[in-house]
């Protein structure tokens, strides 16, 4: 199949591109605007493969999207392109609405006009809002509480409307908190790993008791692939790792793996609207034959080791514009925490 993966130079996107190419059965076009978290070095191992192509571009550029779909005779679209971090969405909500809603709409319309056979929207469990108990199912009410989750929910609704209105074959996946190699270091696990390596403070929001369901990126991409090829159009599929942990527990495990002291932990003032817990029911996807296979302890250990062995990947990132963002989000909080 000829597949367009948008945001293919990012974290989940690059893992997905490599996975799709590994079968030798598909041609993959990576369409990415290479904003701050897009990194073509994530794809060095496949950049010369005959079934791979890269196109620099913004999903909001309708003319370019149409051109790419026709030039490469694209049959399926997997939309991984998104603004994704809650803290950044609080600082700049407009860019999230533009990419996650407007950009998704452009892809849908151009894909529909060009006769694309399958469209998959990669979304997040955060659209369900804070889940105090139990598990979110695909039928639960969507209650986003941050600009990020609201923008993703808006994109989801737009995608599903194309099934109802046009019978355009769309599907949505909602993954839980994903971790692994090549993840931009603003996210919880790579931030804490890289800070700990440098013996810098690990800023824990609030009381550190926020709970997340952790999903290895390999398992997430396997779920996306399963839905893309075997899912039912017009349907939402949750992808959960089944690995609930409190943030403080994960932070302590990271410190233990690196042999660093718990004194590096800093409890800082909370961010606005912080969801207490996420957890999803993945039963619908399991019926398609998918199962998560990476145990969290094993996955976390290998992720920590990857960042230890690939300082040349993350140090340039953390020494650049990232530093300004980090100070804006955590600087005052860390000063107040002492």
DAZIJO-V260419 format. One record per backbone hydrogen bond with DSSP energy under -1.0 kcal/mol. CO is the residue of the C=O (numbers start at 0). NH is the residue of the N-H. E is the energy in kcal/mol with one decimal. If there is no record, write none. Layout:
BEGIN
co=CO nh=NH e=E
co=CO nh=NH e=E
END
This chain:
BEGIN
co=0 nh=26 e=-2.2
co=1 nh=74 e=-2.9
co=1 nh=75 e=-1.7
co=2 nh=28 e=-2.8
co=3 nh=77 e=-2.8
co=4 nh=30 e=-2.2
co=5 nh=79 e=-1.4
co=6 nh=9 e=-1.5
co=8 nh=38 e=-2.3
co=9 nh=13 e=-1.9
co=10 nh=14 e=-1.6
co=11 nh=15 e=-2.4
co=12 nh=16 e=-2.6
co=13 nh=17 e=-2.1
co=14 nh=18 e=-2.0
co=15 nh=19 e=-2.8
co=16 nh=20 e=-2.2
co=17 nh=21 e=-1.5
co=20 nh=23 e=-1.4
co=26 nh=2 e=-3.0
co=27 nh=52 e=-1.9
co=28 nh=4 e=-2.7
co=29 nh=54 e=-3.1
co=30 nh=6 e=-2.6
co=31 nh=56 e=-1.6
co=34 nh=37 e=-1.9
co=38 nh=41 e=-1.8
co=39 nh=42 e=-1.9
co=40 nh=43 e=-1.4
co=42 nh=45 e=-1.5
co=42 nh=46 e=-1.3
co=45 nh=48 e=-2.0
co=48 nh=51 e=-1.7
co=50 nh=27 e=-2.9
co=52 nh=29 e=-3.2
co=54 nh=31 e=-1.9
co=57 nh=60 e=-2.1
co=59 nh=61 e=-1.3
co=60 nh=64 e=-2.4
co=61 nh=65 e=-2.5
co=62 nh=66 e=-2.0
co=63 nh=67 e=-2.5
co=64 nh=68 e=-2.5
co=65 nh=69 e=-2.0
co=66 nh=70 e=-2.9
co=67 nh=71 e=-2.3
co=68 nh=73 e=-2.0
co=74 nh=116 e=-2.5
co=74 nh=117 e=-1.2
co=75 nh=3 e=-2.9
co=76 nh=119 e=-2.9
co=77 nh=5 e=-1.9
co=77 nh=79 e=-1.1
co=78 nh=121 e=-1.9
co=84 nh=88 e=-2.1
co=85 nh=89 e=-1.6
co=86 nh=90 e=-1.2
co=87 nh=91 e=-2.4
co=92 nh=96 e=-1.9
co=93 nh=97 e=-2.1
co=94 nh=98 e=-2.2
co=95 nh=99 e=-2.4
co=96 nh=100 e=-1.4
co=96 nh=101 e=-1.9
co=97 nh=102 e=-2.3
co=100 nh=104 e=-2.3
co=101 nh=105 e=-2.0
co=102 nh=106 e=-2.2
co=103 nh=107 e=-2.4
co=104 nh=108 e=-2.4
co=105 nh=109 e=-2.6
co=106 nh=110 e=-2.5
co=107 nh=111 e=-2.6
co=108 nh=112 e=-2.5
co=109 nh=113 e=-1.7
co=110 nh=115 e=-2.6
co=111 nh=114 e=-1.2
co=117 nh=76 e=-2.4
co=118 nh=170 e=-2.0
co=119 nh=78 e=-3.0
co=120 nh=172 e=-2.6
co=122 nh=174 e=-1.4
co=123 nh=126 e=-1.2
co=124 nh=127 e=-1.6
co=125 nh=128 e=-1.5
co=126 nh=142 e=-1.2
co=135 nh=280 e=-3.1
co=136 nh=139 e=-1.7
co=145 nh=149 e=-2.7
co=146 nh=150 e=-2.1
co=147 nh=151 e=-2.2
co=148 nh=152 e=-2.4
co=149 nh=153 e=-2.3
co=150 nh=154 e=-2.0
co=151 nh=155 e=-2.5
co=152 nh=156 e=-2.6
co=153 nh=157 e=-2.0
co=154 nh=158 e=-2.5
co=155 nh=159 e=-2.7
co=156 nh=160 e=-1.9
co=157 nh=161 e=-1.0
co=159 nh=163 e=-1.7
co=160 nh=164 e=-3.0
co=161 nh=165 e=-1.1
co=161 nh=167 e=-2.4
co=162 nh=166 e=-1.0
co=167 nh=169 e=-1.6
co=168 nh=118 e=-2.1
co=169 nh=233 e=-4.2
co=170 nh=120 e=-2.8
co=171 nh=236 e=-2.8
co=172 nh=122 e=-3.4
co=173 nh=238 e=-2.5
co=174 nh=124 e=-2.3
co=176 nh=214 e=-3.0
co=178 nh=216 e=-2.2
co=183 nh=186 e=-1.8
co=186 nh=190 e=-2.6
co=187 nh=191 e=-2.4
co=188 nh=192 e=-2.6
co=189 nh=193 e=-2.4
co=190 nh=194 e=-2.4
co=191 nh=195 e=-2.2
co=192 nh=196 e=-2.3
co=193 nh=197 e=-1.5
co=194 nh=199 e=-3.3
co=195 nh=198 e=-1.4
co=201 nh=265 e=-2.6
co=203 nh=267 e=-3.0
co=204 nh=207 e=-2.0
co=207 nh=247 e=-2.3
co=209 nh=246 e=-2.5
co=210 nh=277 e=-1.2
co=211 nh=244 e=-2.2
co=214 nh=178 e=-1.8
co=215 nh=219 e=-2.3
co=216 nh=220 e=-2.6
co=217 nh=221 e=-1.8
co=218 nh=222 e=-1.9
co=219 nh=223 e=-2.3
co=220 nh=224 e=-2.6
co=221 nh=225 e=-2.1
co=222 nh=226 e=-2.3
co=223 nh=227 e=-2.7
co=224 nh=228 e=-2.1
co=225 nh=229 e=-2.2
co=226 nh=230 e=-2.5
co=231 nh=234 e=-1.1
co=234 nh=171 e=-2.0
co=236 nh=173 e=-2.5
co=238 nh=175 e=-2.2
co=242 nh=213 e=-2.0
co=244 nh=211 e=-2.3
co=245 nh=249 e=-1.9
co=246 nh=250 e=-2.6
co=247 nh=251 e=-2.2
co=248 nh=252 e=-2.0
co=249 nh=253 e=-2.3
co=250 nh=254 e=-2.2
co=251 nh=255 e=-2.2
co=252 nh=256 e=-2.5
co=253 nh=257 e=-1.8
co=254 nh=259 e=-2.8
co=260 nh=263 e=-1.6
co=261 nh=264 e=-2.1
co=263 nh=201 e=-2.8
co=265 nh=203 e=-3.5
co=267 nh=205 e=-1.8
co=270 nh=273 e=-1.0
co=275 nh=210 e=-2.6
co=276 nh=130 e=-3.2
co=278 nh=135 e=-2.9
co=281 nh=285 e=-2.3
co=282 nh=286 e=-1.5
co=284 nh=287 e=-1.5
co=284 nh=289 e=-1.4
co=285 nh=288 e=-1.8
co=294 nh=298 e=-2.9
co=295 nh=299 e=-3.3
co=296 nh=300 e=-2.1
co=297 nh=301 e=-2.2
co=298 nh=302 e=-2.0
co=299 nh=303 e=-2.7
co=300 nh=304 e=-2.2
co=301 nh=305 e=-2.0
co=302 nh=306 e=-2.0
co=303 nh=307 e=-1.8
co=304 nh=308 e=-2.0
co=309 nh=312 e=-1.5
co=309 nh=313 e=-1.3
co=310 nh=314 e=-2.7
co=313 nh=317 e=-2.3
co=314 nh=318 e=-1.4
co=316 nh=319 e=-1.1
co=319 nh=322 e=-1.7
co=320 nh=324 e=-1.6
co=321 nh=325 e=-2.9
co=322 nh=326 e=-2.3
co=323 nh=327 e=-2.0
co=324 nh=328 e=-2.2
co=325 nh=329 e=-3.2
co=326 nh=330 e=-1.1
co=329 nh=333 e=-3.1
co=330 nh=334 e=-1.9
co=331 nh=335 e=-2.5
co=332 nh=336 e=-1.7
END
